[in-house]
């Protein structure tokens, strides 16, 4: 997947996160490389489960809780988007 395709998908995934979690911020306020956990967006494990569910429904990408790559996949909006772009079926 090209970098341009990932960049084009970033706003869509940001909107998906904001919508799924009812966040009180605009999708454009999520920095692409900021951490999704802790000092970035501040997501917790329940939030990740909700995001994984909507990603699965929207893109056909399965995110399993026992995947040892989850820390990398959910490290930032850009990392999650790149993973979706590489795995999507829809």
C-alpha positions as CSV (number, residue, x, y, z in Angstrom):
1,X,0.0,0.0,0.0
2,X,1.4,3.4,-1.0
3,X,2.1,6.2,1.5
4,X,-0.3,8.4,-0.5
5,X,-3.1,5.8,0.0
6,X,-2.4,5.7,3.7
7,X,-2.5,9.5,3.9
8,X,-5.8,9.5,2.1
9,X,-7.3,7.0,4.5
10,X,-6.1,8.8,7.7
11,X,-9.1,11.3,7.9
12,X,-11.6,8.4,7.4
13,X,-10.0,6.3,10.2
14,X,-9.8,9.4,12.5
15,X,-13.6,10.0,11.9
16,X,-14.3,6.3,12.6
17,X,-12.4,6.6,16.0
18,X,-14.2,9.8,17.0
19,X,-17.6,8.5,16.0
20,X,-17.1,5.0,17.6
21,X,-15.9,6.4,20.9
22,X,-18.1,9.6,21.0
23,X,-15.0,11.7,21.5
24,X,-15.4,15.4,22.1
25,X,-13.0,16.5,19.4
26,X,-12.8,16.8,15.7
27,X,-11.2,14.0,13.7
28,X,-8.6,16.5,12.4
29,X,-7.4,17.1,15.9
30,X,-6.0,13.6,16.2
31,X,-2.4,13.8,15.4
32,X,-1.4,11.0,13.0
33,X,1.8,10.1,14.9
34,X,0.7,10.8,18.4
35,X,0.1,7.8,20.7
36,X,-3.4,6.5,20.9
37,X,-2.8,5.3,24.5
38,X,-1.6,7.3,27.5
39,X,-0.3,10.7,26.8
40,X,-1.7,10.9,23.3
41,X,-5.4,10.4,22.7
42,X,-5.7,8.6,26.0
43,X,-7.5,5.5,24.9
44,X,-7.8,2.5,27.2
45,X,-8.3,-1.2,26.5
46,X,-12.1,-0.9,26.3
47,X,-11.8,1.8,23.7
48,X,-9.5,-0.4,21.6
49,X,-12.1,-3.2,21.7
50,X,-14.7,-0.7,20.3
51,X,-12.3,0.6,17.7
52,X,-11.4,-3.0,16.6
53,X,-15.1,-3.8,16.3
54,X,-15.9,-0.9,14.0
55,X,-12.7,-1.4,12.0
56,X,-13.8,-5.0,11.4
57,X,-17.3,-4.0,10.3
58,X,-16.2,-1.1,8.1
59,X,-13.1,-2.6,6.5
60,X,-13.3,-6.4,7.0
61,X,-10.1,-6.3,9.0
62,X,-9.9,-8.7,11.9
63,X,-8.0,-7.4,15.0
64,X,-7.6,-10.2,17.5
65,X,-6.9,-9.5,21.2
66,X,-4.1,-12.1,21.3
67,X,-2.2,-10.6,18.4
68,X,1.2,-9.7,19.6
69,X,1.4,-6.9,17.1
70,X,-1.5,-5.0,18.7
71,X,0.9,-2.6,20.6
72,X,2.4,-1.6,17.2
73,X,-0.9,-1.6,15.3
74,X,-2.6,0.7,17.9
75,X,0.5,2.8,18.6
76,X,-0.8,5.8,16.5
77,X,-3.5,6.8,14.1
78,X,-0.9,6.4,11.2
79,X,0.1,2.8,12.4
80,X,-3.6,1.7,12.7
81,X,-4.4,3.2,9.3
82,X,-1.4,1.6,7.6
83,X,-2.5,-1.8,9.1
84,X,-6.0,-1.3,7.8
85,X,-4.7,-0.3,4.4
86,X,-2.6,-3.4,4.2
87,X,-5.3,-5.8,5.4
88,X,-8.6,-4.4,4.2
89,X,-11.0,-6.5,2.2
90,X,-13.7,-3.8,1.7
